[in-house]
Every structure is written in structure tokens, then in C-alpha cells.
């Protein structure tokens, strides 16, 4: 199976943790995996040496791509249980000198992969063709087929600035409210990416759009990631448990976007206890707390129970809640049109 590669270089938040930190006790930071050190028995110099050794372990190169450009490090990237990705590690693009994410999709048996090899190639070739400012870049992929197993490895842009979920939590912690202009900018960028995906032939359904899979850069640029969920759905559509999933439409992404837009507006939607499940009552309460009637209507349209009644991403881009022509510009446009008509008479 031939390797796929994008023509463009990487850009730049997934959370990174050392692989050895997996067994660390709850509450202990994942960026440092050395055991507690007594200040009495260990001098500061030793601590520094330990940290240097630990840093060297984390940056150890475990594997390289067949072409030698991409390197896999020991550090894991926390993909927050993104469906479809079995393993994710911090990697390095040796040509551009920037960090990337080394992702792995595992196949239980070699024969299962061989049966779908052409389909795998077609799916990942489509992902490499994606070019949009607000979508995390998919750089390259290749297959690694061994006697008893197979995996597809693909390289994606590393988002170092953090997820939208993290940003919202920090904002709420500081007792701040969401700026209306920022909310509009974010919604517009997310919808632009969704409109692009949904206009592909065939349409690409994100399938896992949450504030955890939306990333924000330091300059305010929004990027959505984890489009691999769509690829996994296509590759696994034959499984009985996923037959219904294979028939999903772009309306699924619109509902998910509506939930993200609501969460961005109110900063947090109260879930049901320790569960991540959000009740309809909590959703309705959050919507009613919004002061702007246009914003309420915008979100309610996205959350229509009947998928066929939900607007498209393109239609939402021109909703009054986001797209509002200032009155003076509107009057100026009418004057220009009227003048042109008079000139032709």
C-alpha cells in the first residue's frame, strides 16, 4: 500500500503526557513522572539531573516512518478518548523541525486489514486532500502490516495551545463571561470548517464535534480536529454494532455544533452528576439563560429533534445571530443599486 502525504507543511492543543505516566496516582501531574523527592536526602543538583534524565527519556525516539521524515517519541498525546484513534504520541517532523502527532489505528487481524486495504487507502487519501484554515492538518499516512496484526499510522498537526474546553474552564474559573464578538468569531470559524467538510463528495461527517475536539490558538484561530472518526466509521461500517452509524448524515454535526455553541455562550452546561450525560432539562435551562433572542433561536435551530429540520452549516453562516449587515452599509448598498438603476433608465 502506497504512502499518502500532503503537499503542505505543518502549522502547530492536545495535552501531552509521558507514556510512563499512565500508572501515576490520580492527582499527580502528568508532565513529571519522577517519584517524590525528599528535600533532606536529595540535593537540588540531583533533582536537576533527574529531570534532565526524565526529559531525555520522554524525547526518546521509538520509531521512524519508512521515509525517515517522521519520528515517534515516547510521550503520549492525550486525545481525550477520541473514537477511532487507538494510540497517539508526540512526534517530530525532521524536515520542518516542528512537533506533530503520531496517531495509530489498530486492526485486530492482518486478514481484516487486507480485505479493506483499498478502502483504507481511499479513505485516508481523502483526508490528506483536506485543506482548510480551520481544520487540523492531516499530513501523511502509511500501513504497517505484520504477521499477526496491522495498523495504519497517520501524522497530524500538533495543536499546542489547548482545547476550547480548557479555555472555557479557565474563563469560568476567573468569573468572566463570554464576549459576544468572540462567540460569533468562533461559531463562524467552526461553521466554515463544517461547511467545507459537508460540501465534499461524498460529504465528510466529523462525527465527534465537541469543545474537546475544537482547538484554539494563541492568535484566536479555531481549528477542529479528529476527523478520523469519519474514517473509522467508514472502515468499520460492516460491523453490526455500527450499521446504524454508517447511515448518519451531516445533521449530526449540526446538533453537535449547537451544543458547542451553547457551551461557548454559557461557558458550562451542567451535566448529570459525575456522568458526562447532559439532560434536556439542563440544555433548556442553559438556552433560556441567554439574553439575546437571536442567539437563542440560532442554537434552538441546531438542536431540532428532527434532523431534517436542522439548517445546514452554510445556512447558519448567514443567520442573523452571526451575519448582521450594519444599517449604514445596508442603506449605502440600496443607494448604489438605486443610482445604477436610474443611470440605466
VOPA-651469 format. One record per residue: residue number from 1; residue in one letter; chain; y, x, z of N, C-alpha, C, CB in turn. Coordinates in steps of 0.2 Angstrom, whole numbers. Glycine has a CB too. Layout:
! residues N
  num  residu  chaine   n_c2   n_c1   n_c3  ca_c2  ca_c1  ca_c3   c_c2   c_c1   c_c3  cb_c2  cb_c1  cb_c3
  NUM       A       A      Y      X      Z      Y      X      Z      Y      X      Z      Y      X      Z
...
//
This chain:
! residues 345
  num  residu  chaine   n_c2   n_c1   n_c3  ca_c2  ca_c1  ca_c3   c_c2   c_c1   c_c3  cb_c2  cb_c1  cb_c3
    1       X       A     -6      4      0      0      0      0      6      4      0      0     -5      6
    2       X       A     11      3     -4     17      7     -5     21      6      1     20      6    -12
    3       X       A     25     11      2     30     11      7     37      7      5     32     17     10
    4       X       A     40      3      9     46      0      7     52      3     10     46     -8      8
    5       X       A     57      4      7     63      7     10     70      4      8     63     14      9
    6       X       A     74      3     12     81      1     10     85      6      7     85     -3     16
    7       X       A     90      4      3     94      9      0    100     11      4     97      6     -7
    8       X       A    101      8     10    107      9     13    105     13     20    111      3     15
    9       X       A    110     17     23    109     20     29    110     15     35    114     26     30
   10       X       A    108     17     41    108     13     47    115     12     50    104     15     52
   11       X       A    116      7     54    123      6     57    122      8     64    125     -2     56
   12       X       A    121      4     69    120      6     76    114      1     79    126      5     80
   13       X       A    110    -25    105    109    -19    109    102    -20    112    114    -17    113
   14       X       A     98    -17    109     92    -18    113     92    -13    119     86    -16    109
   15       X       A     88    -15    124     88    -12    130     82     -7    130     87    -16    136
   16       X       A     83     -1    132     78      5    131     75      6    138     81     11    128
   17       X       A     69      7    138     66      9    144     60     14    143     63      3    148
   18       X       A     59     19    147     54     24    146     47     21    146     54     30    151
   19       X       A     42     23    142     36     20    142     32     20    149     31     23    137
   20       X       A     34     26    152     30     27    159     34     22    164     31     34    161
   21       X       A     39     19    162     42     14    167     39      8    168     50     13    166
   22       X       A     34      6    164     31      0    164     28     -2    171     25     -1    159
   23       X       A     25      3    174     22      2    181     27      3    187     16      7    182
   24       X       A     33      4    185     38      4    191     39     -2    195     45      6    188
   25       X       A     40     -2    201     40     -8    205     46    -12    203     41     -6    213
   26       X       A     46    -19    204     51    -23    202     58    -21    206     50    -30    204
   27       X       A     63    -22    202     70    -20    205     72    -13    205     69    -22    213
   28       X       A     67     -9    202     69     -2    201     71     -1    194     62      3    203
   29       X       A     76      3    193     79      4    187     75      7    182     86      8    187
   30       X       A     75      5    176     70      7    171     73     14    167     69      2    166
   31       X       A     79     16    168     82     21    165     80     28    169     89     21    164
   32       X       A     77     27    175     75     33    178     68     32    181     80     35    184
   33       X       A     63     36    180     56     34    182     53     39    187     51     34    176
   34       X       A     58     44    189     55     49    194     55     46    201     60     55    194
   35       X       A     50     48    205     49     45    212     55     46    216     43     47    215
   36       X       A     56     42    221     61     43    226     61     50    229     61     38    232
   37       X       A     67     53    229     68     60    231     71     60    238     71     64    226
   38       X       A     69     64    243     72     64    249     77     69    249     67     66    255
   39       X       A     83     68    251     89     72    251     88     78    256     95     69    252
   40       X       A     84     77    260     82     83    265     78     88    263     80     80    272
   41       X       A     73     86    259     67     91    257     69     93    250     61     87    257
   42       X       A     73     90    246     74     92    239     81     93    238     72     86    234
   43       X       A     83     99    236     90    101    235     92     98    229     91    109    235
   44       X       A     99     97    228    102     94    222     99     97    215    109     94    222
   45       X       A     99    104    215     97    108    209     90    105    207     96    115    211
   46       X       A     85    104    211     79    102    209     79     95    206     74    101    216
   47       X       A     84     90    209     85     84    206     87     84    199     90     80    210
   48       X       A     91     89    198     94     90    191     88     92    186    100     95    191
   49       X       A     84     97    189     79     99    185     74     94    183     75    105    188
   50       X       A     72     90    188     68     84    187     70     79    182     67     80    194
   51       X       A     77     78    182     80     73    177     80     76    170     87     72    179
   52       X       A     81     83    170     80     86    163     73     85    160     83     93    164
   53       X       A     68     87    165     61     86    163     60     79    160     57     89    168
   54       X       A     62     74    164     61     67    163     64     65    156     63     63    168
   55       X       A     70     68    155     74     66    149     70     69    143     81     69    149
   56       X       A     67     75    144     63     78    139     57     74    137     61     86    141
   57       X       A     54     72    142     48     68    141     49     61    137     45     66    148
   58       X       A     55     58    139     57     52    136     58     53    128     63     49    139
   59       X       A     61     59    127     63     60    120     57     64    116     69     65    119
   60       X       A     51     64    119     46     67    116     44     63    109     40     68    120
   61       X       A     43     67    104     41     64     98     33     62     98     43     68     92
   62       X       A     31     56     97     24     54     97     21     53     90     24     47    101
   63       X       A     26     52     85     23     51     79     28     51     74     20     44     78
   64       X       A     27     52     67     31     53     62     29     48     56     32     60     59
   65       X       A     34     46     52     32     42     46     29     47     41     39     38     43
   66       X       A     25     44     36     22     48     31     27     52     27     19     44     26
   67       X       A     33     50     27     38     54     23     42     59     27     44     49     20
   68       X       A     41     58     34     44     63     39     51     61     41     44     70     36
   69       X       A     54     56     38     61     54     40     62     51     46     64     50     34
   70       X       A     57     47     48     57     43     54     53     45     60     56     35     53
   71       X       A     55     46     66     51     49     71     51     43     77     54     55     74
   72       X       A     45     43     80     44     38     86     44     42     92     37     35     85
   73       X       A     49     40     97     49     43    103     45     39    108     57     43    106
   74       X       A     45     42    114     41     39    120     44     33    123     39     44    125
   75       X       A     51     33    122     55     27    125     53     21    122     62     29    125
   76       X       A     52     16    126     51      9    123     58      5    123     46      5    128
   77       X       A     58      1    118     64     -4    117     62    -11    119     67     -4    110
   78       X       A     65    -13    124     64    -20    127     66    -25    122     67    -21    133
   79       X       A     61    -28    118     63    -33    113     63    -40    116     58    -33    108
   80       X       A     62    -41    123     63    -47    127     58    -52    124     70    -50    126
   81       X       A     52    -50    123     46    -55    121     48    -58    115     45    -60    127
   82       X       A     50    -54    110     52    -57    103     45    -58    100     56    -52     99
   83       X       A     43    -64     98     37    -66     94     36    -62     88     36    -73     93
   84       X       A     30    -59     87     29    -55     81     29    -48     82     34    -57     76
   85       X       A     33    -45     86     33    -38     87     28    -36     93     40    -36     89
   86       X       A     23    -32     92     19    -30     97     21    -24    101     12    -29     94
   87       X       A     24    -19     98     27    -13    101     33    -11     98     22     -8    101
   88       X       A     38     -9    102     44     -6     99     47      0    103     50    -12    100
   89       X       A     48      5    100     50     11    103     57     14    100     45     17    102
   90       X       A     60     18    104     66     21    101     64     26     96     71     24    107
   91       X       A     68     26     90     66     31     85     72     35     83     62     28     79
   92       X       A     71     40     78     76     44     75     76     44     68     76     51     78
   93       X       A     81     43     65     82     44     58     84     51     57     87     39     54
   94       X       A     80     56     55     81     63     54     86     64     49     75     67     54
   95       X       A     87     60     44     92     61     38     99     60     40     90     57     32
   96       X       A    100     54     43    106     52     45    108     54     52    107     44     45
   97       X       A    103     56     56    105     58     63    107     53     68    110     63     63
   98       X       A    104     47     67    105     41     71     99     38     74    110     36     68
   99       X       A    100     35     80     94     31     83     92     25     79     95     30     90
  100       X       A     86     23     79     83     17     76     78     14     80     81     19     68
  101       X       A     75      9     78     70      6     82     63      6     78     71     -2     84
  102       X       A     58      9     81     52      9     78     47      3     80     48     16     79
  103       X       A     46     -2     76     43     -8     78     36     -8     75     46    -14     75
  104       X       A     31    -11     79     24    -11     76     21    -18     77     20     -6     81
  105       X       A     18    -20     71     15    -27     71      7    -25     70     17    -31     65
  106       X       A      3    -27     75     -4    -26     75     -8    -31     72     -6    -24     82
  107       X       A    -13    -29     69    -19    -33     66    -25    -32     70    -19    -33     58
  108       X       A    -28    -37     72    -34    -36     76    -40    -33     72    -37    -43     78
  109       X       A    -41    -34     66    -46    -30     62    -44    -28     56    -52    -35     61
  110       X       A    -46    -23     53    -44    -20     47    -46    -24     41    -48    -13     46
  111       X       A    -51    -28     41    -53    -33     36    -47    -38     36    -60    -36     37
  112       X       A    -45    -40     41    -40    -46     41    -33    -43     38    -38    -48     48
  113       X       A    -32    -37     39    -26    -34     35    -27    -34     28    -24    -27     38
  114       X       A    -33    -31     26    -35    -30     19    -34    -37     15    -42    -27     18
  115       X       A    -36    -42     18    -36    -49     15    -29    -51     14    -40    -54     19
  116       X       A    -24    -49     18    -17    -51     17    -13    -45     14    -15    -53     24
  117       X       A    -15    -40     12    -11    -34     11     -6    -36      6    -16    -28      8
  118       X       A     -7    -39      0     -2    -41     -5      3    -46     -2     -5    -44    -11
  119       X       A      1    -50      3      6    -55      6     10    -51     11      2    -60     10
  120       X       A      7    -46     14     11    -42     19     17    -38     15      7    -37     23
  121       X       A     15    -35      9     19    -31      5     25    -36      3     16    -28     -1
  122       X       A     23    -42      0     28    -46     -2     33    -48      3     25    -53     -5
  123       X       A     31    -50      9     35    -52     15     40    -47     17     31    -54     21
  124       X       A     37    -41     18     41    -35     20     46    -33     15     37    -29     23
  125       X       A     44    -33      8     49    -31      3     55    -36      3     45    -32     -4
  126       X       A     54    -42      5     59    -47      5     64    -45     11     56    -54      6
  127       X       A     61    -43     16     65    -41     22     70    -35     21     61    -40     28
  128       X       A     67    -31     17     71    -25     15     77    -26     11     66    -19     12
  129       X       A     76    -32      7     81    -33      2     87    -37      6     79    -38     -3
  130       X       A     86    -39     12     92    -42     16     98    -38     17     89    -45     22
  131       X       A    104    -40     14    110    -36     15    115    -41     17    112    -33      8
  132       X       A    117    -40     24    122    -45     26    125    -41     33    119    -52     28
  133       X       A    132    -42     33    135    -38     38    133    -41     45    143    -39     38
  134       X       A    131    -47     46    129    -50     52    122    -50     54    132    -57     53
  135       X       A    118    -46     50    111    -46     51    108    -39     52    107    -49     45
  136       X       A    104    -38     58    102    -31     59     98    -29     53     98    -32     66
  137       X       A    100    -22     51     97    -20     45     90    -18     46    101    -13     43
  138       X       A     86    -19     41     79    -18     41     78    -12     36     74    -24     38
  139       X       A     76     -6     38     76      0     34     70      1     30     78      6     38
  140       X       A     64      1     33     58      4     29     52      1     33     58     11     29
  141       X       A     47      1     29     40     -1     32     35      3     29     39     -9     32
  142       X       A     29      3     32     23      6     29     17      3     33     23     14     29
  143       X       A     11      4     30      5      2     33      1      8     36      0     -3     29
  144       X       A     -2      7     42     -6     12     45    -13      9     46     -3     15     52
  145       X       A    -18     10     41    -24      7     42    -30     12     44    -26      4     35
  146       X       A    -33     10     50    -38     15     52    -45     11     51    -37     17     60
  147       X       A    -50     14     54    -57     11     53    -58      4     56    -62     16     55
  148       X       A    -55      4     62    -56     -2     66    -50     -6     68    -59      0     73
  149       X       A    -44     -4     65    -38     -8     66    -33     -7     61    -35     -7     73
  150       X       A    -28    -11     60    -22     -9     56    -16    -12     59    -24    -13     49
  151       X       A    -11     -9     57     -4    -10     59      1     -9     54     -2     -6     66
  152       X       A      7    -13     54     12    -12     50     18     -9     54     14    -19     46
  153       X       A     21     -4     52     26     -1     56     33     -2     52     25      7     57
  154       X       A     38     -4     55     44     -5     51     50     -3     56     45    -13     49
  155       X       A     55      0     52     61      3     55     67     -2     55     62     10     52
  156       X       A     70     -3     60     76     -7     60     82     -4     64     75    -14     64
  157       X       A     88     -6     62     94     -4     65     94     -4     73    100     -7     62
  158       X       A     96      1     76     96      0     84    103     -2     86     95      7     87
  159       X       A    103     -8     90    109    -11     92    110     -8     99    109    -18     92
  160       X       A    115     -4    100    115      0    107    120     -4    111    118      7    106
  161       X       A    124     -9    109    129    -12    113    127    -18    117    135    -14    108
  162       X       A    121    -20    116    119    -25    121    119    -32    117    123    -26    127
  163       X       A    115    -37    120    114    -44    118    120    -48    120    108    -47    120
  164       X       A    121    -54    116    126    -59    118    124    -62    125    126    -64    113
  165       X       A    118    -62    126    116    -65    133    119    -60    139    108    -65    134
  166       X       A    118    -54    138    121    -49    143    128    -50    143    119    -42    141
  167       X       A    132    -50    138    139    -51    138    141    -57    141    142    -51    131
  168       X       A    138    -63    140    139    -69    143    138    -69    151    135    -75    140
  169       X       A    133    -66    153    132    -65    160    137    -61    164    125    -61    161
  170       X       A    139    -55    160    145    -51    163    151    -55    164    146    -45    159
  171       X       A    153    -59    158    159    -64    158    158    -69    164    159    -67    152
  172       X       A    153    -72    165    152    -77    170    153    -74    177    145    -81    170
  173       X       A    150    -68    178    150    -64    184    157    -62    186    146    -58    184
  174       X       A    161    -61    181    168    -59    183    172    -66    183    171    -55    177
  175       X       A    169    -71    184    173    -78    184    178    -79    179    176    -78    191
  176       X       A    176    -77    173    180    -78    167    177    -84    163    181    -72    163
  177       X       A    182    -87    159    180    -92    154    179    -90    147    184    -99    155
  178       X       A    176    -93    143    175    -91    136    182    -92    132    169    -94    133
  179       X       A    184    -87    129    190    -88    125    188    -92    118    193    -81    123
  180       X       A    192    -97    117    191   -102    111    191    -98    104    196   -107    111
  181       X       A    195    -93    104    195    -89     97    189    -85     96    202    -85     97
  182       X       A    187    -82    102    181    -78    102    175    -82    100    180    -74    109
  183       X       A    175    -88    103    169    -93    102    169    -95     94    170    -99    106
  184       X       A    175    -96     91    175    -98     84    173    -92     80    182   -100     82
  185       X       A    175    -86     82    173    -80     78    166    -79     78    177    -74     80
  186       X       A    163    -79     84    155    -78     85    151    -83     81    153    -78     92
  187       X       A    153    -90     82    150    -95     78    150    -94     71    153   -102     80
  188       X       A    156    -92     68    157    -91     61    152    -85     58    164    -89     59
  189       X       A    152    -80     62    148    -74     60    140    -76     60    149    -68     65
  190       X       A    138    -80     65    131    -82     66    129    -86     60    130    -85     73
  191       X       A    134    -91     59    133    -96     53    133    -93     47    138   -102     54
  192       X       A    137    -88     46    137    -84     39    130    -81     38    143    -79     40
  193       X       A    127    -78     43    121    -75     43    115    -80     41    119    -71     49
  194       X       A    116    -85     45    111    -91     44    111    -94     37    111    -96     49
  195       X       A    117    -95     34    118    -97     28    115    -93     23    126    -99     26
  196       X       A    116    -86     24    114    -81     19    106    -81     19    116    -74     21
  197       X       A    103    -82     25     95    -82     25     93    -88     22     93    -81     33
  198       X       A     96    -94     24     94   -100     21     95   -101     14     97   -106     25
  199       X       A     99    -97     11    100    -98      4     96    -93      0    107    -96      2
  200       X       A     91    -89      3     86    -85     -1     81    -89     -4     83    -80      4
  201       X       A     78    -87     -9     72    -90    -12     66    -87    -12     74    -91    -20
  202       X       A     61    -89     -7     62    -95     -3     66    -94      3     55    -98     -1
  203       X       A     69   -100      6     73    -99     12     70    -95     17     75   -106     14
  204       X       A     73    -91     21     71    -87     26     73    -90     33     73    -79     26
  205       X       A     68    -92     37     69    -96     43     69    -90     49     64   -101     44
  206       X       A     74    -90     53     74    -85     58     69    -86     63     81    -85     61
  207       X       A     69    -93     65     63    -95     70     64    -93     77     57    -93     67
  208       X       A     68    -88     79     69    -86     86     76    -85     88     64    -80     87
  209       X       A     81    -89     86     88    -88     87     89    -90     94     92    -91     82
  210       X       A     91    -85     98     94    -86    105     99    -81    106     88    -85    110
  211       X       A    102    -82    112    108    -77    114    105    -70    115    112    -79    120
  212       X       A     98    -70    116     95    -63    117     93    -60    111     88    -64    121
  213       X       A     93    -63    105     92    -60     99     98    -60     94     86    -64     95
  214       X       A    104    -61     98    110    -60     94    114    -54     98    115    -67     95
  215       X       A    116    -50     94    119    -44     97    126    -43     96    115    -37     95
  216       X       A    130    -40    100    137    -39     99    139    -32    100    141    -44    104
  217       X       A    143    -30     95    145    -23     95    152    -22     99    145    -20     88
  218       X       A    154    -16    100    160    -15    104    166    -17    100    161     -7    106
  219       X       A    166    -18     94    171    -20     90    171    -28     89    171    -17     83
  220       X       A    167    -31     92    166    -38     91    162    -41     86    173    -41     91
  221       X       A    159    -36     82    155    -38     76    148    -41     79    153    -32     72
  222       X       A    146    -47     77    140    -50     79    134    -49     74    141    -58     80
  223       X       A    128    -48     76    123    -47     72    117    -50     75    121    -39     71
  224       X       A    113    -54     70    107    -57     73    101    -53     71    106    -64     70
  225       X       A     96    -53     75     90    -49     74     84    -52     74     90    -43     79
  226       X       A     78    -49     74     72    -52     75     70    -57     69     71    -55     81
  227       X       A     72    -55     63     70    -60     58     62    -59     57     73    -58     51
  228       X       A     59    -54     60     52    -53     59     48    -59     61     50    -47     64
  229       X       A     51    -63     65     47    -69     67     45    -73     61     52    -74     72
  230       X       A     50    -74     56     48    -77     50     43    -74     46     55    -77     45
  231       X       A     42    -67     46     37    -64     43     30    -65     46     39    -56     43
  232       X       A     31    -65     53     24    -66     57     22    -73     55     25    -65     64
  233       X       A     26    -78     55     24    -85     53     21    -85     47     30    -90     54
  234       X       A     23    -82     42     20    -82     35     13    -79     35     25    -79     30
  235       X       A     13    -73     38      7    -69     38      1    -73     42      8    -62     41
  236       X       A      3    -77     47     -2    -80     52     -2    -87     51      1    -79     59
  237       X       A      0    -90     45      1    -97     44     -6   -100     43      4    -98     38
  238       X       A    -11    -96     42    -18    -98     41    -21   -100     48    -22    -93     37
  239       X       A    -19    -97     53    -22    -99     60    -20   -106     62    -19    -94     65
  240       X       A    -26   -110     64    -25   -117     66    -19   -118     71    -31   -119     69
  241       X       A    -18   -113     76    -13   -114     81     -6   -114     78    -13   -109     86
  242       X       A     -5   -111     71      1   -110     68      2   -114     62      2   -103     67
  243       X       A     -2   -119     61     -2   -123     54      5   -127     54     -8   -127     54
  244       X       A      6   -130     60     12   -134     60     19   -129     60     13   -138     67
  245       X       A     18   -123     63     24   -119     62     25   -117     55     22   -112     67
  246       X       A     20   -116     51     21   -114     44     25   -119     40     15   -113     41
  247       X       A     26   -126     43     30   -131     39     37   -132     42     26   -137     40
  248       X       A     39   -127     46     46   -128     49     51   -127     44     47   -123     55
  249       X       A     57   -130     45     62   -130     40     68   -126     43     64   -137     38
  250       X       A     73   -125     39     79   -122     41     83   -126     47     84   -121     35
  251       X       A     81   -132     47     84   -136     53     83   -134     60     82   -144     52
  252       X       A     77   -130     60     75   -127     67     80   -122     69     68   -124     66
  253       X       A     83   -118     64     88   -113     66     95   -116     67     89   -108     60
  254       X       A     96   -122     65    102   -126     66    102   -128     73    103   -132     61
  255       X       A     96   -131     76     96   -133     83     97   -127     87     89   -136     84
  256       X       A     93   -121     86     94   -115     90    101   -113     90     89   -110     87
  257       X       A    104   -113     84    111   -111     84    116   -116     89    114   -111     77
  258       X       A    114   -122     88    118   -127     93    117   -125    100    116   -134     91
  259       X       A    111   -123    102    110   -121    109    114   -115    111    102   -120    110
  260       X       A    114   -110    106    118   -104    107    125   -105    107    116    -99    101
  261       X       A    128   -110    103    135   -111    103    137   -115    109    136   -116     97
  262       X       A    132   -119    112    134   -122    119    134   -117    124    128   -127    120
  263       X       A    129   -112    124    128   -107    129    134   -103    129    122   -103    128
  264       X       A    137   -101    123    143    -97    122    149   -100    125    144    -95    115
  265       X       A    149   -107    124    155   -111    126    155   -111    134    155   -118    123
  266       X       A    150   -112    137    149   -114    144    147   -108    148    145   -120    146
  267       X       A    145   -102    145    143    -96    147    135    -96    150    147    -94    153
  268       X       A    133   -102    153    126   -103    155    124   -110    155    126    -99    162
  269       X       A    118   -111    153    116   -118    154    110   -118    159    113   -121    147
  270       X       A    111   -122    164    106   -122    170     99   -124    168    109   -127    175
  271       X       A     95   -119    169     88   -120    167     84   -124    173     84   -114    165
  272       X       A     78   -126    172     74   -129    177     71   -124    182     69   -134    174
  273       X       A     74   -122    187     72   -118    192     70   -111    189     65   -121    195
  274       X       A     65   -108    191     63   -101    188     61   -102    181     57    -98    192
  275       X       A     59   -108    178     57   -108    171     63   -108    166     54   -115    170
  276       X       A     62   -105    160     67   -105    155     68   -111    152     65    -99    150
  277       X       A     64   -116    154     65   -123    151     72   -126    153     59   -128    152
  278       X       A     75   -129    148     82   -132    149     81   -140    148     87   -129    145
  279       X       A     82   -144    152     81   -151    152     87   -154    147     81   -154    159
  280       X       A     85   -160    145     90   -163    141     96   -165    145     87   -170    137
  281       X       A     95   -167    151    100   -169    156    105   -163    157     97   -170    163
  282       X       A    102   -157    157    106   -151    158    110   -149    152    102   -144    160
  283       X       A    107   -151    146    111   -150    139    117   -155    139    106   -151    134
  284       X       A    115   -161    141    120   -166    140    126   -165    145    117   -173    142
  285       X       A    124   -163    151    129   -161    156    134   -155    153    126   -159    163
  286       X       A    131   -150    150    135   -145    148    139   -147    142    130   -139    145
  287       X       A    137   -151    138    141   -154    132    147   -158    135    137   -158    127
  288       X       A    146   -162    140    151   -166    142    156   -162    146    148   -171    147
  289       X       A    155   -156    148    159   -152    152    164   -149    147    156   -146    156
  290       X       A    163   -149    141    168   -146    136    174   -151    135    164   -145    129
  291       X       A    180   -148    135    186   -151    135    188   -153    127    192   -147    138
  292       X       A    186   -149    123    188   -150    116    183   -155    112    188   -143    112
  293       X       A    185   -161    110    181   -166    107    178   -163    101    185   -172    106
  294       X       A    181   -159     97    179   -156     91    173   -152     92    184   -153     87
  295       X       A    174   -148     97    168   -143     99    162   -147    102    171   -139    105
  296       X       A    163   -153    105    158   -157    107    154   -160    101    160   -162    112
  297       X       A    158   -162     97    155   -165     91    151   -160     87    160   -169     86
  298       X       A    154   -154     86    151   -149     82    144   -147     85    155   -143     82
  299       X       A    143   -147     92    137   -145     95    132   -151     94    138   -143    102
  300       X       A    135   -157     96    130   -163     95    127   -163     88    134   -169     97
  301       X       A    131   -162     83    128   -162     76    122   -157     76    133   -161     71
  302       X       A    123   -152     78    117   -146     78    111   -149     82    120   -140     81
  303       X       A    112   -152     87    107   -154     92    104   -161     90    109   -154     99
  304       X       A    105   -164     84    102   -170     82     95   -170     83    104   -172     75
  305       X       A     92   -175     86     85   -175     87     81   -176     80     83   -182     91
  306       X       A     84   -179     75     81   -180     69     83   -174     65     83   -186     65
  307       X       A     79   -169     63     80   -163     59     84   -164     53     74   -159     58
  308       X       A     82   -170     49     85   -172     43     93   -173     44     82   -177     40
  309       X       A     95   -175     50    102   -177     51    106   -171     53    102   -182     56
  310       X       A    103   -165     54    107   -159     56    111   -156     50    103   -154     59
  311       X       A    117   -154     50    120   -151     45    117   -144     43    128   -151     46
  312       X       A    119   -142     37    117   -135     35    122   -130     38    117   -134     27
  313       X       A    120   -124     38    124   -119     41    131   -118     36    120   -112     40
  314       X       A    130   -119     30    136   -119     26    141   -125     27    134   -119     18
  315       X       A    138   -131     29    142   -136     30    146   -135     37    138   -143     31
  316       X       A    142   -132     42    145   -131     48    151   -126     48    140   -128     53
  317       X       A    150   -121     43    156   -116     42    163   -120     41    154   -111     37
  318       X       A    162   -126     38    168   -129     36    170   -135     41    168   -132     29
  319       X       A    166   -135     47    168   -140     52    175   -139     55    162   -141     57
  320       X       A    178   -144     56    185   -144     59    185   -139     66    188   -150     61
  321       X       A    180   -139     69    179   -135     75    180   -128     74    173   -136     79
  322       X       A    178   -126     68    179   -119     66    184   -118     61    172   -116     64
  323       X       A    184   -122     56    188   -121     50    194   -126     50    184   -122     43
  324       X       A    200   -123     52    206   -128     53    212   -125     49    207   -129     60
  325       X       A    214   -128     44    220   -126     40    226   -127     44    219   -129     33
  326       X       A    230   -122     45    236   -124     49    241   -129     45    240   -117     50
  327       X       A    244   -133     48    248   -138     45    253   -136     39    252   -143     50
  328       X       A    257   -130     41    262   -127     37    258   -125     30    265   -121     40
  329       X       A    252   -122     31    249   -119     25    246   -125     21    243   -115     27
  330       X       A    244   -130     24    242   -136     20    248   -139     17    239   -142     25
  331       X       A    254   -140     20    260   -143     16    262   -138     10    266   -143     21
  332       X       A    261   -132     11    263   -127      6    258   -128      0    263   -120      9
  333       X       A    252   -129      2    247   -130     -4    249   -136     -8    240   -130     -1
  334       X       A    250   -141     -4    252   -148     -8    258   -147    -12    253   -153     -2
  335       X       A    263   -143     -9    269   -142    -13    268   -138    -20    274   -138     -9
  336       X       A    264   -133    -19    262   -129    -25    258   -133    -30    257   -123    -23
  337       X       A    254   -137    -28    250   -142    -33    255   -147    -36    244   -145    -29
  338       X       A    259   -150    -32    264   -155    -35    268   -151    -40    268   -158    -29
  339       X       A    271   -145    -38    275   -142    -43    272   -140    -49    278   -135    -40
  340       X       A    265   -138    -49    261   -137    -55    261   -143    -59    255   -134    -53
  341       X       A    259   -149    -56    259   -155    -60    265   -157    -63    256   -160    -55
  342       X       A    271   -156    -60    277   -158    -63    279   -153    -69    283   -157    -57
  343       X       A    277   -147    -68    278   -142    -74    274   -144    -80    276   -135    -71
  344       X       A    269   -147    -79    264   -149    -85    266   -155    -88    257   -149    -83
  345       X       A    270   -159    -85    272   -166    -87    278   -165    -93    275   -170    -82
//
